[in-house]
Amino acid sequence: MAPIALFPGFAPLRVDIDQDVRIQAVVGGSGPPLLLLHGHPQTHAIWHKVAPALAQRFTVVAADLLGYGDSSKPPGDVDHVRYSKRSIAGDMLAVMRALGHARFDLLAHDRGARVAHRLAMDRPQAVRRLALLDIAPTLDMYEGTTEAFARAYWHWFFLIQPAPLPERLIEADPARYVRDVMGRRSAGLAPFDPRALAEYERCMALPGTAHGVCEDYRAAAGIDLEHDRSDRAHGLRLTMPLLALWGADGVVNRCFDPLALWRRVATDVRGEALPCGHYIPEEAPDALLERALPFLCENDR
């Protein structure tokens, strides 16, 4: 678990999904339920700068995705079904139901935002409002890949290589992998609290993490695209209010038009670029709260 000092007033939570899978999280605050989901190569610790403010208005649940942090890291299967965003979205729904929350808001970054997109598409009755950070829809990003995007998001194409090649290379120096991936972004490593960075390094070195991370991306390049194409073929759209925020200095902003792409798959979309790079909750926590809190606090419950 992330150092408790990063989440004052929060309590650890473990939810057993089945006999092989548990999801680790922290819970704090009071009020309407809000689920926070992190990205790669991080854990729920990414939310430590904004969680205290959010907990003043919400019951905040910050979870580690399957394969990341202290959540379970089961072996992948040939079609990567267990690490599909549909399957992981089911894990997160089970976590919230275990706490008695049938309907909740979602604030999610990067890989977690892809899980949130799938959860909202598959279980729209469970998601009141959806806030997604620094992504465009997965299908559009793959289909819109350019040389500039491939060079900047090299890990998308490295991690999907067949096992165990990328796993072996990550496991050779997990801390260096974390620092290289995060430090090559626009802001370098300066925005990261040393305690949070140490947590990311600790978790990347845990047995099974490298495999879980790779399976996440393998699923995204395969079965997740099948699910996305099926949605579009059947005319399915996200109907809850959606807030899209992205970093003005980031790759998503340079290579895509996030607002236009989200409006292709959702009916009620607003959003803007923030003055930061990819890791919005750690690079620009105040700007994030200024945009996200009014959106999440709109009274349509």
C-alpha distance (Angstrom), angle and dihedral (degrees) to the residues before:
residue distance angle dihedral
M1 . . .
A2 3.78 . .
P3 3.81 113.6 .
I4 3.80 107.4 -78.6
A5 3.81 89.2 -129.6
L6 3.81 87.6 71.6
F7 3.82 90.3 60.3
P8 3.81 108.9 35.6
G9 3.78 112.0 -166.4
F10 3.80 94.0 13.6
A11 3.79 124.4 120.4
P12 3.82 128.4 -146.9
L13 3.78 118.0 -108.6
R14 3.80 131.3 -166.2
V15 3.79 121.3 -169.8
D16 3.79 119.6 -170.8
I17 3.80 107.4 -145.0
D18 3.80 93.2 -176.9
Q19 3.80 136.5 -30.2
D20 3.81 91.8 -70.4
V21 3.80 103.4 37.3
R22 3.78 133.3 59.1
I23 3.79 127.1 172.1
Q24 3.80 119.0 -145.6
A25 3.80 120.7 -150.8
V26 3.79 145.2 149.4
V27 3.81 124.4 -123.5
G28 3.77 129.8 -160.0
G29 3.77 145.7 147.9
S30 3.78 131.5 34.4
G31 3.76 136.8 -99.5
P32 3.81 132.5 56.2
P33 3.82 114.6 0.0
L34 3.81 120.0 -96.3
L35 3.81 123.4 -176.6
L36 3.83 118.6 -154.1
L37 3.82 120.2 -160.9
H38 3.80 124.6 -171.1
G39 3.79 134.6 -149.0
H40 3.79 141.6 -134.2
P41 3.02 132.5 -21.6
Q42 3.78 90.2 1.5
T43 3.81 143.5 79.2
H44 3.79 136.6 -140.0
A45 3.83 85.9 -66.7
I46 3.82 88.4 85.7
W47 3.82 88.0 79.8
H48 3.82 97.5 56.6
K49 3.82 94.9 105.6
V50 3.81 94.7 52.6
A51 3.82 103.8 28.5
P52 3.85 96.4 84.4
A53 3.81 92.3 54.1
L54 3.79 92.3 44.5
A55 3.81 90.4 49.2
Q56 3.80 89.9 60.9
R57 3.81 88.3 68.1
F58 3.81 105.6 21.8
T59 3.77 144.8 37.2
V60 3.79 95.0 -111.1
V61 3.81 122.6 -152.4
A62 3.82 114.4 -173.4
A63 3.80 110.6 -173.5
D64 3.80 136.6 -172.9
L65 3.79 111.1 -125.2
L66 3.79 120.4 -123.3
G67 3.82 107.9 -79.2
Y68 3.81 93.3 21.4
G69 3.78 136.4 86.5
D70 3.79 114.5 -13.3
S71 3.79 95.2 -28.6
S72 3.79 118.4 109.8
K73 3.78 122.2 -77.4
P74 3.81 107.2 -155.3
P75 3.80 121.2 -177.5
G76 3.77 114.6 -88.6
D77 3.77 123.1 -118.4
V78 3.78 129.5 -130.5
D79 3.82 93.3 -92.8
H80 3.83 94.1 37.0
V81 3.81 89.6 -124.5
R82 3.82 95.5 147.8
Y83 3.79 90.3 57.5
S84 3.79 95.4 43.7
K85 3.77 114.4 122.8
R86 3.81 87.6 -118.4
S87 3.80 91.6 58.4
I88 3.81 94.7 43.7
A89 3.81 90.1 46.7
G90 3.79 86.0 57.0
D91 3.81 89.0 54.5
M92 3.80 91.1 53.2
L93 3.78 92.3 46.9
A94 3.81 88.6 52.6
V95 3.82 90.5 51.5
M96 3.79 92.0 53.7
R97 3.80 93.3 44.4
A98 3.80 89.9 50.5
L99 3.81 86.4 59.8
G100 3.79 91.8 48.0
H101 3.81 96.9 -104.1
A102 3.80 112.0 135.6
R103 3.82 92.9 167.4
F104 3.77 127.0 29.1
D105 3.79 147.2 151.5
L106 3.80 122.8 -100.2
L107 3.80 129.0 -145.4
A108 3.78 111.6 177.4
H109 3.80 141.1 166.9
D110 3.81 132.3 -150.7
R111 3.84 110.8 -42.1
G112 3.77 90.3 10.3
A113 3.80 89.1 54.3
R114 3.80 88.9 56.8
V115 3.79 89.0 53.0
A116 3.81 88.9 47.5
H117 3.82 91.2 50.9
R118 3.80 90.2 53.5
L119 3.81 93.8 44.4
A120 3.80 91.0 51.7
M121 3.80 91.9 47.0
D122 3.80 95.4 47.4
R123 3.82 98.0 37.4
P124 3.81 106.8 25.5
Q125 3.80 91.8 160.4
A126 3.82 89.2 64.0
V127 3.82 97.7 53.4
R128 3.80 119.8 70.0
R129 3.81 99.0 175.8
L130 3.79 131.3 4.3
A131 3.82 126.1 -152.7
L132 3.82 116.4 -176.8
L133 3.80 124.7 -169.8
D134 3.81 126.5 -147.6
I135 3.76 101.7 -23.0
A136 3.77 139.0 104.4
P137 3.81 119.0 -156.0
T138 3.80 110.7 -64.0
L139 3.80 94.5 -125.4
D140 3.80 92.3 53.2
M141 3.79 92.7 47.8
Y142 3.80 93.2 52.4
E143 3.79 94.1 42.4
G144 3.81 90.6 45.6
T145 3.81 95.8 48.8
T146 3.80 113.5 145.0
E147 3.79 130.4 178.5
A148 3.81 89.7 -98.8
F149 3.80 91.9 53.1
A150 3.82 93.8 44.8
R151 3.81 91.5 51.6
A152 3.80 93.1 48.3
Y153 3.82 95.9 41.6
W154 3.79 95.1 39.4
H155 3.81 90.7 144.3
W156 3.82 90.4 66.7
F157 3.79 88.3 66.8
F158 3.81 98.3 34.3
L159 3.81 96.1 52.5
I160 3.82 94.8 50.7
Q161 3.81 93.0 60.5
P162 3.82 113.5 115.6
A163 3.79 117.6 -82.0
P164 2.91 135.7 -64.8
L165 3.82 100.6 20.1
P166 3.82 100.4 78.8
E167 3.80 91.6 36.1
R168 3.82 91.5 56.2
L169 3.79 92.6 49.0
I170 3.82 93.6 49.3
E171 3.80 92.7 45.3
A172 3.80 90.6 53.0
D173 3.83 89.2 71.6
P174 3.84 113.6 -3.4
A175 3.81 95.2 174.6
R176 3.78 91.9 52.2
Y177 3.79 90.2 49.8
V178 3.82 90.9 54.2
R179 3.79 92.8 47.3
D180 3.80 93.4 46.0
V181 3.81 94.6 49.4
M182 3.79 95.0 44.7
G183 3.79 98.4 33.4
R184 3.80 95.0 54.3
R185 3.79 91.8 62.9
S186 3.79 120.9 98.8
A187 3.83 97.2 -87.0
G188 3.80 98.2 41.4
L189 3.80 116.3 -148.8
A190 3.80 96.6 -47.3
P191 3.86 97.3 100.3
F192 3.79 95.1 56.8
D193 3.79 123.0 97.4
P194 3.82 106.8 -128.8
R195 3.80 89.9 -125.6
A196 3.80 91.7 55.1
L197 3.79 92.4 45.3
A198 3.81 90.0 50.4
E199 3.81 88.5 51.6
Y200 3.81 92.1 53.1
E201 3.79 89.9 49.8
R202 3.82 92.6 47.6
C203 3.76 93.1 51.0
M204 3.80 95.6 45.3
A205 3.82 87.7 57.0
L206 3.81 94.1 53.1
P207 3.81 115.1 111.6
G208 3.78 109.8 -91.1
T209 3.79 98.3 14.9
A210 3.80 95.2 107.2
H211 3.80 89.5 52.0
G212 3.80 93.2 45.7
V213 3.80 91.4 50.5
C214 3.79 92.0 49.6
E215 3.80 92.0 47.2
D216 3.81 89.5 52.8
Y217 3.80 89.9 57.8
R218 3.80 95.0 39.4
A219 3.78 88.8 55.5
A220 3.81 90.4 48.4
A221 3.80 91.2 55.1
G222 3.81 93.2 47.5
I223 3.78 129.1 15.8
D224 3.81 94.1 21.2
L225 3.80 90.0 58.4
E226 3.80 89.5 51.0
H227 3.80 89.6 54.6
D228 3.81 92.0 47.4
R229 3.80 92.8 49.0
S230 3.79 90.5 49.1
D231 3.82 90.6 53.2
R232 3.77 91.2 53.4
A233 3.79 94.3 43.6
H234 3.80 88.7 55.1
G235 3.81 94.4 43.9
L236 3.80 94.4 -116.1
R237 3.81 116.7 163.2
L238 3.77 137.2 177.8
T239 3.79 107.7 -102.5
M240 3.82 103.4 -176.8
P241 3.83 119.4 89.2
L242 3.81 109.8 -80.6
L243 3.80 127.0 -159.0
A244 3.80 115.3 -164.1
L245 3.81 117.7 -167.0
W246 3.77 125.7 175.3
G247 3.78 139.7 171.8
A248 3.80 117.0 -92.9
D249 3.80 88.9 -148.5
G250 3.80 95.0 46.4
V251 3.78 136.7 100.6
V252 3.80 94.8 -111.9
N253 3.80 89.6 59.9
R254 3.81 92.8 46.8
C255 3.78 97.4 46.6
F256 3.81 105.6 31.2
D257 3.81 145.0 31.0
P258 3.83 99.6 -123.6
L259 3.80 97.3 -175.0
A260 3.81 93.7 50.9
L261 3.80 92.4 45.9
W262 3.81 94.0 49.6
R263 3.80 89.6 49.3
R264 3.79 87.8 60.0
V265 3.82 90.7 63.2
A266 3.82 103.8 27.8
T267 3.78 135.5 52.4
D268 3.82 102.2 -148.3
V269 3.81 111.7 40.7
R270 3.77 132.9 158.2
G271 3.79 131.4 161.1
E272 3.77 150.7 121.8
A273 3.78 145.3 -156.0
L274 3.80 117.6 -85.3
P275 3.83 124.9 -146.4
C276 3.80 97.2 -99.3
G277 3.77 144.4 63.2
H278 3.79 131.7 -98.2
Y279 3.82 102.9 -52.6
I280 3.80 96.6 66.9
P281 3.85 99.5 167.7
E282 3.80 91.0 55.3
E283 3.81 100.8 31.4
A284 3.82 99.4 43.1
P285 3.82 109.6 13.4
D286 3.80 94.8 153.2
A287 3.81 93.4 49.9
L288 3.79 89.7 47.6
L289 3.79 92.7 51.9
E290 3.82 91.6 46.5
R291 3.83 90.2 58.2
A292 3.79 102.1 30.8
L293 3.81 101.3 45.8
P294 3.84 96.9 58.0
F295 3.80 89.5 46.2
L296 3.80 94.5 48.5
C297 3.80 93.4 42.6
E298 3.80 95.7 54.2
N299 3.79 104.7 124.9
D300 3.78 107.3 -122.5
R301 3.81 98.2 121.0
